[in-house]
Amino acid sequence: MDITWYGQTCFQLSERDLATVVTDPYSTDTGLRLPRLSADVVTISYDDPHCRHTSGIRGPFKTFDGPGEYEVGGVFITGSATFADGKQGASRGLNTVFAFDFGGLTVSHLGRLGHVPTQSQVENLGAVNVLLVPVGGGGSLSPAQAAEVISLFEPSVVVPMYYQVPGLKVDLGKLSRFLKEMGLEKVDSRQTLKVSRVGLYEETRVVVLEPQQREGG
């Protein structure tokens, strides 16, 4: 399957003959320019204009913005309730963590998660092959919290998201702080992550994706 990042918490997940998923589409007021993406499914992890600009996505698609179990086009989707802060949602409200099962390959998108999940929450999400994790603070996970969350899930691949990139008007931390927390000096950087069930790493590997922007952005 192919995983492409567009900045913030927006990804496109696609595999041949299965539904295409777009997560948290944003508008241009972020300072970034999202290409015109197509999707069968759009998920919204957090109730914020920067996560729910669905009018910019080509459909038809189904939209999921809360907990539940869904199946669209051969992709099994589980939404689990969490918080967007460390105060039980008192300051920033709820967040939905989405897990996508593409024929046995599971991608978990943590959205705007703002706390380290409990052991029961981790167990409810099940085994995770690819973890998409916020690392730039801004109310969501700090670099140290992100590293702790990664150790709980023990995924094969980690893709950091929600950190400062060129053009972004949101004040977030730099990727370098997260990489330092993980003890990494060199990272594997790509435009698109191609991953298969037979090519998973035995030890957790961090892969940095370059945010793909619309031409002219």
VEXDO-814971 format. One record per residue (C-alpha): residue number from 1; residue in one letter; x, y, z. Coordinates in steps of 0.05 Angstrom, whole numbers. Each point is the difference from the previous one (the first is absolute). Example, Ala and Ser with C-alpha at 12.3 -4.5 7.8 and 13.67 -1.06 7.14 Angstrom:
<rs>
   i aa      u      v      w
   1  A    246    -90    156
   2  S     27     69    -13
</rs>
This chain:
<rs>
   i aa      u      v      w
   1  M      0      0      0
   2  D     20     73     -9
   3  I      0     51     56
   4  T      8     74    -20
   5  W      3     59     48
   6  Y    -25     70    -16
   7  G     20     35     64
   8  Q    -37      7     67
   9  T    -38    -65     13
  10  C    -22    -10    -73
  11  F     18    -64    -36
  12  Q    -24    -41    -59
  13  L      1    -75     10
  14  S    -10    -42    -63
  15  E      6    -71    -23
  16  R    -22    -30    -66
  17  D    -71    -28      1
  18  L    -14     28     69
  19  A    -32     65     23
  20  T     44     63      0
  21  V      1     37     66
  22  V     15     74     13
  23  T     10     23     72
  24  D    -12     69     29
  25  P     -3     43    -64
  26  Y     18     73     15
  27  S    -15     68    -33
  28  T     50     52    -26
  29  D     -5     42     63
  30  T     52    -47     29
  31  G     49     31    -49
  32  L      6    -66    -37
  33  R    -32    -18    -66
  34  L    -33    -69     -3
  35  P     -2    -32    -69
  36  R    -68    -21    -27
  37  L     -3    -70     29
  38  S    -49    -56    -15
  39  A    -27    -46     54
  40  D    -51    -54     16
  41  V      6     15     74
  42  V     16     65     38
  43  T     14     -4     74
  44  I     -1     60     47
  45  S     38    -11     65
  46  Y    -12     67     33
  47  D    -55     53     -5
  48  D     42     55    -30
  49  P     -4     35    -68
  50  H     72    -23    -11
  51  C    -25    -72      2
  52  R    -66      1    -36
  53  H      5     37    -66
  54  T    -37    -55    -37
  55  S    -23     46    -56
  56  G     70     -3    -28
  57  I     -3    -75    -11
  58  R    -28    -35    -62
  59  G    -52    -53     14
  60  P    -47    -31      8
  61  F     26    -19     69
  62  K    -25    -19     68
  63  T     20     43     60
  64  F     15    -26     69
  65  D     13     47     58
  66  G     -9    -41     63
  67  P      6    -67     34
  68  G    -28    -62    -34
  69  E     15    -58    -45
  70  Y     -8      8    -75
  71  E     15    -38    -65
  72  V      7     34    -67
  73  G     29    -30    -63
  74  G     37    -56     35
  75  V     31     46     53
  76  F    -20    -12     72
  77  I      0     64     42
  78  T     -3      7     75
  79  G     -8     67     34
  80  S     18      4     74
  81  A    -15     58     47
  82  T     59     36     31
  83  F     15     71     22
  84  A     34     58    -36
  85  D     34     22     65
  86  G     27    -28     64
  87  K    -60     24     41
  88  Q    -53    -52    -19
  89  G    -23     47    -56
  90  A    -12     60     46
  91  S     39     49    -42
  92  R      0    -27    -71
  93  G    -55    -53     -2
  94  L     -3    -68    -31
  95  N     45    -32    -52
  96  T    -13    -63    -40
  97  V     56    -49    -15
  98  F    -14    -38    -64
  99  A     28    -69    -17
 100  F     -3    -22    -73
 101  D      6    -74    -17
 102  F     21     -8    -73
 103  G     -4    -75     -8
 104  G     40    -15     62
 105  L     46     60     -3
 106  T    -21     49     55
 107  V     13     74      0
 108  S    -18     40     62
 109  H    -11     76     -6
 110  L      4     33     68
 111  G    -29     66    -23
 112  R      8     57     50
 113  L     11    -47     59
 114  G     22     40     61
 115  H     15    -53     52
 116  V     35    -67      8
 117  P    -54    -53     -9
 118  T    -17    -48     56
 119  Q     20    -73     -7
 120  S    -72    -19    -14
 121  Q     -5     52    -55
 122  V     63    -28    -32
 123  E    -27    -71      5
 124  N    -66     22    -30
 125  L     36     27    -61
 126  G     34    -67    -11
 127  A     64    -14    -38
 128  V     26     60    -40
 129  N     47     -8    -59
 130  V      5     74    -19
 131  L    -10     55     52
 132  L    -14     72    -23
 133  V     17     41     62
 134  P     -2     75     16
 135  V     67     24     26
 136  G     -1     76     -1
 137  G    -40     19     62
 138  G    -49     56    -11
 139  G    -47    -34     50
 140  S     13    -69    -30
 141  L     56    -47     20
 142  S     67     29     19
 143  P     62    -34    -28
 144  A     11    -37     66
 145  Q    -73    -23      2
 146  A      3    -22    -73
 147  A     61    -43     16
 148  E    -38    -31     59
 149  V    -61    -15    -43
 150  I     44    -33    -53
 151  S     30    -45     53
 152  L    -70    -21     21
 153  F    -22    -20    -70
 154  E     66    -28    -25
 155  P    -18     10    -74
 156  S     43    -21    -58
 157  V      0     69    -30
 158  V    -10     69     31
 159  V    -18     61    -42
 160  P      3     66     38
 161  M    -52     53    -15
 162  Y    -27     66     27
 163  Y     66     39      5
 164  Q     27     64    -30
 165  V     10     -1    -76
 166  P     15     57    -48
 167  G    -61     45    -12
 168  L    -40    -25     60
 169  K    -33     56     39
 170  V    -14    -44     61
 171  D     53      5     55
 172  L     27    -71      9
 173  G     66    -30     23
 174  K     55    -22    -47
 175  L     10    -72    -24
 176  S     71      2     26
 177  R    -23      1     72
 178  F    -38    -65    -10
 179  L     58    -33    -37
 180  K     46     19     57
 181  E    -49    -30     50
 182  M      2    -65    -41
 183  G     76      2     -2
 184  L      2      7    -75
 185  E     51     41    -39
 186  K    -15    -26    -70
 187  V    -70    -17    -24
 188  D    -31    -34    -60
 189  S    -35     55    -39
 190  R    -48    -13    -58
 191  Q    -56     32    -40
 192  T    -45    -61      7
 193  L      5    -60     47
 194  K    -12    -66    -36
 195  V    -12    -56     50
 196  S    -23    -72     -6
 197  R    -16    -56     49
 198  V     62    -39    -21
 199  G     47     59      4
 200  L    -12     22     72
 201  Y     60     15     45
 202  E     12    -42     62
 203  E     23     61     39
 204  T    -36     67      0
 205  R     25     47    -55
 206  V    -16     74     -6
 207  V    -15     22    -71
 208  V     -6     75    -14
 209  L    -46     19    -57
 210  E      8     65    -38
 211  P    -66     39      0
 212  Q    -29     -1    -70
 213  Q    -29     68    -19
 214  R    -41     25    -58
 215  E     42     33    -54
 216  G      6     74     12
 217  G     -5     -9     75
</rs>
